[in-house]
Amino acid sequence: MNTNVEQKIFTYIATLEKTNEELLNTLKKCVEVLTGFSSFVPDPHGWQEMLDAFRQTIKVGEKILGEKPTLH
């Protein structure tokens, strides 16, 4: 494969990884804020289920970020 094409692919992948990391950080902040509203919601059980789903997504995202191979 052409070196220039390979570099473009690696740059693209690195950009996607950085975007995913930023999205994960944003989700963490959202969960932090939303947790503060738990006592005000009409469906506390449903609210907690939503927060738990977000936390599970964060856990998976952190695992993926921790396992990513170095491509360049």
Secondary structure, DSSP 8 states (H G I E B T S, - for coil): --HHHHHHHHHHHHHHHHHHHHHHHHHHHHHHHHHTTGGG-S-HHHHHHHHHHHHHHHHHHHHHHHH-----
